[in-house]
């Protein structure tokens, strides 16, 4: 008699390899034919997962990605830089009183610098947001964390104040003119006995 011994066929195994930049991947390894592989991509800080590719072909955008292993497979996990969040800084002012500069689009966390320039006869007062004062500094620098509308406020210069009133507030000044002593008080001049002179 002839004895026939039958051995079970050895399972066919395949290699699943994965490469990645700007992130890490788990799930690569050797799998038996027909088994399910699960690949998971984790993006580095500031990046986000995009897709899985084999050569130039996209095979999936799912993460984790599950598939049945039927052959050796070399995949690439692709990531991209997360675009920065941007916010709008709007600045308004009464154009008859002054102008402002510094409005625009800023990345989150960036510094914005607003500058107010008063028109003749006016002076800068403060910056407000929704009617609430946020600063009296000019220029005004702050970190942008959201869309914001800032108002530059101006006021008319008091015509009663100025050089003349400033002089009047000063202490009396002794002046010698042609050998004679006079006292200047404000914008008026007096002699030593208190008589006003022209």
Protein Blocks (a to p, Z undefined) as FASTA:
>chain_A
ZZdddddddddddddddddehiacehiacddehiacdddddddehiacfbdcehjbcfbf
cdcdddddfbdcdddddddddddddddddddddfkloccehiacddehiacdddddddeh
iacfbdceehiafbfcdcdddddfbdcddddddddddfkgcjklmmmmpccddddeehia
cddehjaccdfkopacZZ
